[in-house]
Amino acid sequence: MQLFYNPDITEEASQIIFPKEESKHIIKVLRKTEGDILHITNGSGWLFTAKISVADIKNCVATIITKKEQAKRNYKVHLAVAPTKMNDRYEWFLEKATEIGVNTITPIICDNSERKVIKTDRYEKILLSAMKQSLSCFKPTLNNAISFKEFIGNTFTRQKFIAHCEETEKKSLKNELKQNQDIIILIGPEGDFSVKEIEMAINTDFIPVTLGKTRLRTETAAIVACHTVAFVNEL
């Protein structure tokens, strides 16, 4: 099944009008014609089955035949991850976390961050592509980059963890996770969180955790954390 994306469709819609660029892709590149079936999501949990009624390369129109809301998980995962020095590593994390099932991603700028400017347009395209590839109907929310201090100053009513590499007392993430509860996990940059940042997080009730016995890259740590949450909630 090939999945298309249109964020403007609501569950009350009876037809879909595709923009010029996507109309051209459907009709000219994919060679779809009137009567062909398309599968579309709005990224908010709905899957629509539609039949092409107007096969125009500039204004493709499809009539909705069926609509179904994809089941939501009983928990939400929010990963606050520092941008990596090599941009492609962060893009890899975005792709894989979307496939696993992250809900929200916030790039956090830390004391040791080497990259402090991100390309949200590029990141959004990666999230969209990964959502469609994994046949999910939920597109993760990508927040604007924010400083570490600003981020932890927010009020979060959920499980809160900070994964770091300092040789201090830490708990195992998999042992601390509670099923069916929303989670926030902080992942630092290549140089790790500063001691000051770790103390700030702990003082705002973030629990320091370890993700295993080996030292992980930023993007690897974020994926391990995301998968651990999914695994624990599937037990």
C-alpha positions as CSV (number, residue, x, y, z in Angstrom):
1,M,0.0,0.0,0.0
2,Q,1.2,3.5,-0.9
3,L,0.3,6.2,1.6
4,F,-0.4,9.8,0.6
5,Y,-0.6,12.7,3.0
6,N,-3.0,15.6,3.1
7,P,-3.1,17.5,6.5
8,D,-6.3,19.4,5.6
9,I,-8.7,16.4,5.4
10,T,-11.1,16.0,8.2
11,E,-13.3,13.0,9.0
12,E,-16.3,14.8,7.6
13,A,-14.7,15.3,4.1
14,S,-16.3,13.6,1.1
15,Q,-13.6,14.3,-1.4
16,I,-10.0,15.3,-1.7
17,I,-8.5,17.9,-4.0
18,F,-4.7,17.4,-4.4
19,P,-2.4,20.4,-4.9
20,K,-0.7,20.8,-8.3
21,E,2.7,19.2,-7.3
22,E,1.1,16.1,-5.8
23,S,-1.5,15.9,-8.6
24,K,1.3,15.7,-11.1
25,H,3.1,13.0,-9.1
26,I,-0.1,10.9,-8.9
27,I,-1.2,11.2,-12.5
28,K,2.1,11.6,-14.5
29,V,4.7,9.8,-12.4
30,L,2.5,7.0,-10.8
31,R,0.3,6.9,-13.9
32,K,-2.9,6.7,-11.9
33,T,-6.2,7.3,-13.7
34,E,-9.9,7.7,-13.0
35,G,-11.2,4.8,-10.9
36,D,-7.9,4.0,-9.3
37,I,-7.8,3.7,-5.5
38,L,-5.6,5.9,-3.2
39,H,-4.9,5.7,0.5
40,I,-4.5,9.0,2.3
41,T,-3.8,10.1,5.8
42,N,-4.1,13.5,7.5
43,G,-1.3,12.6,9.9
44,S,-3.7,12.9,12.8
45,G,-4.8,9.3,13.0
46,W,-7.2,9.0,10.1
47,L,-6.8,6.7,7.1
48,F,-9.0,7.5,4.0
49,T,-9.6,5.3,1.0
50,A,-10.5,7.3,-2.1
51,K,-11.2,6.7,-5.7
52,I,-9.9,9.1,-8.3
53,S,-12.8,11.0,-10.0
54,V,-10.8,13.6,-11.9
55,A,-7.4,12.5,-13.2
56,D,-5.9,16.0,-13.9
57,I,-2.2,16.6,-13.5
58,K,-2.9,20.1,-12.2
59,N,-6.0,19.3,-10.1
60,C,-6.5,15.7,-9.2
61,V,-9.7,15.0,-7.3
62,A,-10.6,11.8,-5.4
63,T,-13.9,10.8,-3.8
64,I,-13.6,9.3,-0.3
65,I,-15.0,5.7,-0.1
66,T,-14.1,4.7,3.4
67,K,-12.5,6.3,6.5
68,K,-11.0,4.7,9.6
69,E,-9.3,6.1,12.7
70,Q,-6.1,4.3,13.6
71,A,-5.9,3.2,17.2
72,K,-3.9,5.4,19.5
73,R,-1.4,4.1,22.0
74,N,-2.1,4.5,25.7
75,Y,1.0,6.6,26.1
76,K,2.9,9.4,24.4
77,V,6.7,9.7,23.9
78,H,8.4,13.1,23.9
79,L,12.1,13.1,23.0
80,A,14.1,16.2,23.7
81,V,17.3,15.6,21.8
82,A,20.3,17.9,21.2
83,P,21.1,18.4,17.5
84,T,24.2,16.4,16.4
85,K,27.3,18.0,14.8
86,M,26.7,15.9,11.7
87,N,23.2,16.8,10.5
88,D,22.7,13.4,8.7
89,R,22.9,11.6,12.1
90,Y,20.0,13.7,13.5
91,E,18.0,13.1,10.3
92,W,18.6,9.3,10.8
93,F,17.3,9.6,14.4
94,L,14.1,11.5,13.1
95,E,13.4,8.8,10.6
96,K,13.9,5.8,12.9
97,A,12.0,7.4,15.9
98,T,9.1,8.0,13.6
99,E,9.0,4.4,12.5
100,I,9.2,3.2,16.1
101,G,6.4,5.6,17.2
102,V,7.6,8.9,18.7
103,N,4.9,11.5,19.3
104,T,6.9,14.7,19.8
105,I,10.5,15.8,19.2
106,T,12.1,18.9,20.6
107,P,15.7,19.9,19.6
108,I,17.4,21.2,22.7
109,I,20.4,23.5,22.6
110,C,22.8,22.6,25.4
111,D,26.0,24.0,26.9
112,N,28.1,21.5,24.9
113,S,26.1,21.7,21.7
114,E,28.2,22.2,18.6
115,R,25.2,22.6,16.3
116,K,22.8,25.4,17.3
117,V,20.9,26.0,14.1
118,I,18.6,23.5,12.5
119,K,16.6,23.2,9.3
120,T,13.1,22.4,10.4
121,D,11.8,22.3,6.8
122,R,14.2,19.5,5.9
123,Y,13.3,17.7,9.2
124,E,9.6,17.9,8.5
125,K,10.1,16.3,5.1
126,I,12.0,13.4,6.8
127,L,9.2,12.9,9.4
128,L,6.6,12.9,6.7
129,S,8.5,10.4,4.5
130,A,9.1,8.1,7.5
131,M,5.4,8.2,8.5
132,K,4.3,7.3,5.0
133,Q,7.0,4.5,4.6
134,S,5.9,2.9,7.9
135,L,2.2,3.2,7.0
136,S,1.5,5.1,10.1
137,C,-1.3,7.7,10.3
138,F,0.3,9.7,13.0
139,K,2.9,12.4,12.0
140,P,5.1,13.3,15.0
141,T,5.1,16.9,16.2
142,L,8.5,18.7,15.6
143,N,8.9,21.7,18.0
144,N,11.2,24.6,17.4
145,A,14.6,24.4,18.9
146,I,14.8,25.6,22.5
147,S,17.5,26.1,25.1
148,F,17.9,23.3,27.7
149,K,17.2,25.8,30.5
150,E,13.9,27.0,28.8
151,F,12.8,23.4,28.1
152,I,13.1,22.0,31.7
153,G,11.5,25.2,33.0
154,N,8.2,24.0,31.4
155,T,5.7,22.1,33.5
156,F,5.3,18.5,32.5
157,T,2.8,16.1,34.2
158,R,4.4,12.9,33.1
159,Q,7.4,10.6,33.6
160,K,10.6,12.6,33.2
161,F,14.1,11.2,32.5
162,I,17.5,12.5,31.6
163,A,20.0,10.1,30.1
164,H,23.6,11.1,30.6
165,C,27.1,9.6,30.9
166,E,28.4,11.1,34.1
167,E,29.7,8.6,36.7
168,T,27.0,9.3,39.2
169,E,24.0,7.4,40.5
170,K,21.6,6.5,37.8
171,K,18.7,4.0,37.3
172,S,17.9,1.8,34.4
173,L,15.4,3.4,32.1
174,K,13.6,0.1,31.4
175,N,13.2,-0.6,35.1
176,E,11.8,2.9,35.8
177,L,9.3,3.1,33.0
178,K,5.6,2.7,33.9
179,Q,3.3,1.3,31.3
180,N,0.5,3.5,29.7
181,Q,2.0,6.8,31.0
182,D,3.4,9.7,29.0
183,I,7.1,10.0,29.0
184,I,9.7,12.7,28.4
185,I,13.4,11.7,27.8
186,L,16.3,14.2,27.5
187,I,19.2,13.1,25.3
188,G,22.3,15.4,25.2
189,P,24.9,16.4,22.6
190,E,28.1,14.6,21.7
191,G,29.9,16.2,24.7
192,D,27.0,15.1,26.9
193,F,25.1,17.4,29.3
194,S,27.1,19.6,31.5
195,V,27.2,18.9,35.2
196,K,25.2,22.1,35.7
197,E,22.5,20.9,33.3
198,I,22.2,17.5,35.0
199,E,21.8,19.2,38.3
200,M,19.2,21.5,36.9
201,A,17.2,18.6,35.5
202,I,17.4,16.6,38.7
203,N,16.2,19.7,40.7
204,T,13.1,19.8,38.4
205,D,12.3,16.1,39.1
206,F,13.9,14.5,36.0
207,I,15.2,11.0,37.0
208,P,18.8,10.3,35.8
209,V,18.9,7.1,33.8
210,T,21.3,4.8,32.0
211,L,20.5,3.2,28.6
212,G,23.0,0.3,28.9
213,K,26.6,-0.5,29.7
214,T,28.2,1.1,26.6
215,R,28.6,4.8,25.7
216,L,26.1,5.6,22.9
217,R,26.1,8.4,20.3
218,T,23.4,11.0,20.7
219,E,21.3,9.6,17.8
220,T,21.8,6.0,19.0
221,A,20.8,6.9,22.6
222,A,17.6,8.5,21.3
223,I,16.6,5.5,19.3
224,V,17.4,3.1,22.2
225,A,15.3,5.2,24.5
226,C,12.4,5.3,22.1
227,H,12.5,1.6,21.5
228,T,12.8,0.8,25.2
229,V,9.6,2.8,25.8
230,A,7.8,0.9,23.0
231,F,9.1,-2.5,24.2
232,V,8.1,-1.9,27.9
233,N,4.6,-0.9,26.8
234,E,4.1,-4.0,24.7
235,L,4.9,-6.4,27.5
